[in-house]
Amino acid sequence: MWANVRDRPRLRDVLIAVAFFVLGIVLYVADLPLIGSDVHDIVDLPQWTALVTLTAACVIQSWRSARPGTAFALCLVVVGVDMVVAQSLSVWLVLSDVVYAVALYAQRRVVHAMYVTVAAASVLVVAAVLALDGGWRLVLLVALWLLAIVAAPIGYGRAIAEHRLAAESERARSRAVAELAARERIDAIGAERRRFARDLHDIVAGHLSGIALQSAAALRAGPDSSVTADVLASVRANSVAALGEMRTMIEVLGGATSEERDADTHRTASMRRIDRLLTTARTAGSPVTVTPAEISDLPRAVDVCTYRILAEALTNATNHAPAQPVLIGVDVNDSAVVLTVRNPLGSARRESPSRQHTPHGLVNMAIRAESVGGHCTAAADGDEWLVTAVLPMARVAGVAQPGPKR
């Protein structure tokens, strides 16, 4: 119930004003309405006059959070009148709550105005006491009274206000961090989807293109040709390899660990398994020459990246220049791996060398090279189509190979 009251400031202020009014009535009934027993009214009025000033102060107090500056100004007027006609304790208690509310709810300029007003009023009160009585004991008592009734509530209210401001700043920062995290998750999901799209293109499309080319070669050779058996064996090998790659990706999507993904990818995509790519291209009718014939072990990331780029380059070569020779060069040194793939331009590329029949494949090759700090270009070079990939060794030392990430 109190939580609902706190959510409704106007009702809360009214209830607080009623509570202070009841406290004032209790003090009045207990015959403790005055600030001190030796203080006498400046104007000789009935004692119940204190109830009038108390009522006025509580009515003003009911606007403590809605209009804190106005409530403070009017409450000062009531306190001034009360000091003349009643000197009641309950009105000062109401003033204490009002200055607390100003320190807590008012704008900074209103709070600063209250500081100036309170300081000026305190100086005037102390000066008046010195002028009327002159005793240092009474001055000390008045100073302690002002400290307890006015200064302490102001300090307490400002402390709570600063705490609320800090809490709001922290909430705003938390919201900003949450929004940033949400955007990062969206970006990560998008990057993950693009990564899977590249892998699907490189793995599935490459194998299926090889199968299609080999099937066409088998059809051209005829059912009785000796080549047909070799082509069909290569088709089966490609199909099995495609199924293996798909199984690996399914395991990744199903939650395989990073170690399992690394092992599966390195087994299926490695320059040590280049014979599968060469067999696919050769059975499709394209003579392929590799220099050197034996390729030493490469860092895992470079190994996988080189294999994927070579697979895409061979697929493009057999698609655009069928039955044309393909020259593959792999230059391995301490600083980088340089892969070159040359083949004669096909008819479509000869007519328009800048045309990219498979833009996703060329883009994927460039992205894969960039993932290990290298670069890859593919363009016409005279009458040939040249793919060049430079993959540095130092940038990938100790880095796992690229591939799908969970």
C-alpha positions in Angstrom: 0.0 0.0 0.0 2.8 2.4 0.9 4.5 1.7 -2.4 1.3 2.8 -4.2 1.3 6.0 -2.1 4.9 6.7 -3.1 3.9 6.4 -6.7 1.3 9.2 -6.2 3.2 12.3 -4.9 0.1 14.4 -4.3 -1.5 11.8 -2.0 1.8 11.3 -0.2 2.2 15.0 0.5 -1.3 15.3 1.9 -0.7 12.3 4.2 2.5 13.8 5.4 0.8 17.1 6.1 -2.0 15.4 8.0 0.6 13.5 10.1 2.4 16.8 11.0 -1.0 18.4 11.8 -1.8 15.5 14.1 1.6 15.8 15.8 0.9 19.5 16.3 -2.4 18.7 17.9 -0.7 16.2 20.2 1.8 18.9 21.3 -1.0 21.4 21.9 -3.0 18.9 24.0 0.1 18.0 25.9 0.6 21.7 26.7 3.9 21.8 24.7 2.9 24.2 21.9 5.7 26.8 22.6 9.3 26.8 21.6 10.4 27.6 25.2 8.7 28.1 28.5 10.3 31.5 29.0 9.2 32.9 25.6 6.1 35.1 25.7 3.9 36.2 22.9 4.9 39.6 21.4 1.2 40.1 20.7 -1.1 39.0 23.5 -3.4 36.5 21.7 -5.1 33.4 22.9 -3.1 30.2 23.0 -5.3 28.5 20.3 -3.8 31.0 17.8 -1.1 28.4 17.4 -3.6 26.0 15.9 -4.4 28.6 13.2 -0.7 29.0 12.1 -0.3 25.2 12.3 -3.3 24.7 10.0 -1.9 27.2 7.5 1.5 25.7 7.6 0.2 22.1 7.0 -2.0 23.3 4.1 1.1 24.8 2.5 3.1 21.6 3.3 0.7 19.6 1.3 2.3 21.1 -1.8 5.9 20.3 -0.7 6.9 18.2 -3.7 4.6 19.7 -6.4 5.5 23.3 -5.7 8.5 23.1 -3.3 9.8 26.7 -4.0 6.3 28.2 -3.4 5.7 26.1 -0.3 9.0 27.2 1.2 8.3 30.9 0.6 4.8 30.7 2.0 6.0 28.6 5.0 8.6 31.3 5.8 5.8 33.8 5.9 3.7 31.6 8.3 6.8 31.0 10.5 7.3 34.8 10.7 3.7 35.4 11.7 3.9 32.5 14.2 7.0 34.0 15.8 5.0 37.1 16.5 1.7 35.6 17.6 2.5 32.1 19.0 6.1 30.9 18.8 4.8 27.3 18.3 7.1 24.3 18.0 4.9 22.5 15.5 5.2 25.2 12.8 9.0 25.0 13.0 8.7 21.2 12.5 6.6 21.8 9.4 9.3 24.2 8.1 11.9 21.5 8.7 10.0 19.1 6.4 9.5 21.8 3.8 13.1 22.7 3.5 13.9 19.0 3.3 11.4 18.7 0.4 13.0 21.7 -1.4 16.4 20.2 -1.1 15.1 16.9 -2.5 12.6 17.9 -5.2 13.3 21.4 -6.3 15.4 22.5 -9.2 19.0 23.5 -8.6 18.3 27.3 -8.9 15.5 27.0 -6.4 17.8 25.1 -4.0 20.4 27.8 -4.3 17.8 30.5 -3.7 16.8 28.6 -0.5 20.4 28.6 0.6 20.7 32.3 0.3 17.3 32.9 2.0 18.1 30.5 4.9 21.6 32.1 5.4 20.1 35.6 5.4 17.3 34.7 7.8 19.8 33.0 10.1 22.0 36.1 10.3 18.9 38.2 11.0 17.7 35.9 13.8 21.1 35.8 15.4 21.4 39.6 15.1 18.0 40.1 16.6 18.8 37.8 19.6 22.1 39.7 20.2 20.2 43.0 20.0 17.4 41.9 22.4 19.3 39.8 24.9 23.0 39.8 24.1 23.7 36.6 26.0 26.0 34.1 24.2 24.1 31.2 25.7 20.9 32.2 23.9 22.8 32.8 20.7 24.3 29.3 20.9 20.9 27.8 21.6 19.4 29.6 18.5 22.3 28.4 16.4 21.8 24.8 17.5 18.0 25.2 16.8 18.6 26.5 13.3 21.2 23.7 12.7 18.7 21.0 13.8 15.5 22.4 12.3 16.9 23.8 9.0 20.5 22.9 8.2 20.2 19.2 8.9 17.1 18.5 6.8 18.7 20.5 3.9 21.8 18.3 4.1 19.8 15.1 4.3 17.6 16.1 1.4 20.6 17.0 -0.8 22.3 13.7 0.0 19.2 11.8 -1.1 18.8 14.0 -4.2 22.4 13.3 -5.2 21.9 9.6 -4.5 18.9 9.6 -6.8 20.7 11.5 -9.5 23.6 9.0 -9.3 21.1 6.1 -9.4 19.4 7.6 -12.4 22.7 8.1 -14.2 23.6 4.5 -13.4 20.3 3.3 -14.8 20.8 5.4 -17.9 24.3 3.9 -18.3 22.9 0.4 -17.8 20.2 1.1 -20.5 22.9 2.3 -22.8 25.1 -0.8 -22.1 22.0 -3.0 -22.7 21.2 -1.3 -26.0 24.8 -1.6 -27.1 24.8 -5.2 -26.1 21.6 -5.8 -28.1 23.1 -4.1 -31.1 26.3 -6.1 -30.8 24.1 -9.3 -30.6 22.3 -8.3 -33.7 25.6 -7.5 -35.5 27.0 -10.8 -34.3 24.0 -12.7 -35.6 24.3 -11.0 -38.9 28.0 -11.8 -39.1 27.2 -15.4 -38.2 24.6 -15.6 -40.9 27.0 -14.2 -43.5 29.7 -16.6 -42.3 27.4 -19.6 -42.7 26.3 -18.3 -46.1 29.9 -18.2 -47.2 30.6 -21.7 -45.9 27.4 -23.0 -47.6 28.5 -21.4 -50.8 32.1 -22.6 -50.6 31.2 -26.2 -49.5 27.9 -27.1 -51.0 28.0 -25.0 -54.1 31.6 -26.2 -54.9 30.8 -29.8 -54.5 27.6 -29.6 -56.4 29.3 -27.7 -59.2 31.9 -30.4 -59.4 29.2 -33.1 -59.5 27.4 -31.2 -62.3 30.6 -30.8 -64.4 31.6 -34.4 -63.9 28.1 -35.6 -64.8 28.3 -33.6 -68.0 31.7 -35.1 -68.8 30.3 -38.6 -68.3 27.4 -37.9 -70.6 29.7 -36.6 -73.2 31.9 -39.7 -72.9 29.0 -42.1 -73.3 28.0 -45.1 -71.1 30.6 -47.4 -72.7 33.6 -45.1 -72.3 36.4 -46.1 -69.9 36.2 -42.5 -68.5 32.7 -42.9 -67.3 33.7 -45.2 -64.4 36.3 -42.7 -63.2 33.9 -39.9 -63.5 31.2 -41.7 -61.5 33.7 -42.6 -58.8 34.7 -39.0 -58.5 31.0 -38.0 -58.4 30.5 -40.4 -55.6 33.6 -39.1 -53.8 32.3 -35.5 -54.2 28.9 -36.5 -52.9 30.4 -38.2 -49.8 32.6 -35.2 -49.2 29.6 -32.8 -49.5 27.7 -35.0 -47.0 30.6 -34.9 -44.6 30.8 -31.1 -44.9 27.1 -30.8 -44.3 27.4 -33.1 -41.3 30.1 -30.8 -39.8 27.9 -27.7 -40.3 24.9 -29.4 -38.8 27.0 -30.4 -35.8 28.1 -26.8 -35.5 24.5 -25.6 -35.6 23.6 -28.3 -33.1 26.2 -27.1 -30.6 29.5 -28.8 -31.3 32.4 -27.5 -29.3 35.1 -25.2 -30.8 37.6 -28.0 -30.6 35.3 -30.4 -32.5 34.7 -27.8 -35.1 38.4 -27.1 -35.6 39.2 -30.8 -35.9 36.3 -31.4 -38.4 37.2 -28.4 -40.5 40.9 -29.2 -40.6 40.2 -32.8 -41.6 37.9 -31.8 -44.5 39.6 -28.6 -45.6 43.4 -28.8 -45.9 45.9 -28.4 -48.6 47.0 -31.9 -47.8 43.6 -33.0 -49.2 44.1 -31.0 -52.4 43.9 -34.3 -54.4 40.1 -34.2 -54.0 39.9 -30.8 -55.7 42.3 -31.9 -58.5 40.4 -35.1 -59.1 37.1 -33.2 -59.4 38.5 -30.7 -61.9 40.4 -33.4 -64.0 37.4 -35.7 -64.3 35.4 -32.7 -65.5 37.9 -32.5 -68.4 40.2 -29.7 -67.2 43.9 -30.5 -67.0 45.3 -29.2 -63.7 49.0 -28.7 -62.9 50.2 -27.9 -59.4 53.6 -26.4 -58.5 54.9 -27.7 -56.2 53.3 -31.1 -56.2 53.9 -31.5 -52.5 52.8 -28.8 -50.1 54.2 -28.7 -46.6 52.1 -28.3 -43.4 50.7 -24.8 -43.0 49.3 -23.0 -39.9 45.7 -24.2 -39.5 44.1 -20.8 -40.4 46.2 -20.4 -43.5 45.7 -24.0 -44.5 41.9 -23.9 -44.4 41.8 -20.4 -46.0 44.1 -21.5 -48.9 42.1 -24.6 -49.5 38.8 -22.7 -49.6 40.1 -20.1 -52.0 41.7 -22.7 -54.2 38.4 -24.7 -54.3 36.4 -21.6 -55.3 39.0 -20.7 -58.0 39.0 -24.2 -59.5 35.2 -24.2 -59.5 35.1 -20.9 -61.3 37.8 -22.1 -63.8 36.0 -25.3 -64.7 32.7 -23.4 -65.0 33.9 -20.6 -67.2 36.6 -22.3 -69.1 35.7 -26.0 -69.3 38.3 -28.4 -70.6 41.0 -25.7 -70.4 44.3 -26.1 -68.6 44.5 -24.7 -65.1 47.9 -23.8 -63.6 48.1 -23.7 -59.8 51.1 -22.2 -58.0 51.7 -22.3 -54.2 54.7 -20.4 -53.0 55.3 -21.0 -49.2 57.9 -19.0 -47.3 58.5 -17.8 -43.8 56.4 -14.7 -44.2 53.4 -15.7 -46.4 51.7 -18.2 -48.6 51.1 -16.9 -52.2 48.5 -18.8 -54.2 48.0 -18.3 -57.9 45.5 -19.9 -60.1 45.6 -19.3 -63.9 43.3 -20.5 -66.6 42.4 -19.2 -70.1 39.5 -16.7 -70.2 36.1 -18.3 -71.1 34.0 -16.8 -73.8 31.8 -14.8 -71.4 34.8 -13.3 -69.6 36.7 -12.7 -72.9 33.7 -10.6 -74.1 33.5 -8.8 -70.7 36.5 -9.5 -68.5 35.1 -7.5 -65.6 31.9 -9.6 -65.5 31.7 -11.9 -62.4 29.5 -14.9 -63.1 29.7 -15.9 -59.4 30.0 -12.7 -57.4 29.5 -14.4 -54.1 32.4 -16.7 -54.7 34.8 -13.9 -55.6 33.6 -11.8 -52.6 34.0 -14.9 -50.3 37.6 -15.4 -51.5 38.4 -11.8 -50.6 36.7 -12.0 -47.2 38.5 -15.3 -46.3 41.8 -13.8 -47.2 41.1 -10.7 -45.1 40.1 -12.9 -42.1 43.8 -14.0 -41.8 45.2 -10.6 -42.6 45.9 -11.2 -46.3 44.2 -10.2 -49.6 42.9 -11.9 -52.7 42.3 -10.5 -56.2 40.7 -12.0 -59.2 40.9 -10.3 -62.7 41.8 -10.8 -66.3 45.5 -10.9 -67.1 45.8 -10.7 -70.8 44.1 -13.8 -72.2 44.1 -15.5 -68.8 42.0 -15.2 -65.7 44.3 -14.9 -62.7 43.4 -15.4 -59.0 46.1 -14.3 -56.6 45.9 -14.7 -52.8 48.6 -13.6 -50.4 48.1 -15.0 -46.9 50.7 -13.8 -44.2 52.0 -16.4 -41.7 52.8 -14.0 -38.8 49.2 -12.6 -38.5 47.8 -16.1 -37.9 50.4 -17.7 -35.6 48.4 -19.5 -32.9 45.0 -18.5 -34.4 42.4 -21.1 -35.0 41.2 -21.5 -38.6 38.2 -19.5 -39.8 34.9 -21.2 -39.9 31.5 -21.2 -38.3 31.4 -20.0 -34.8 28.6 -20.6 -32.4 
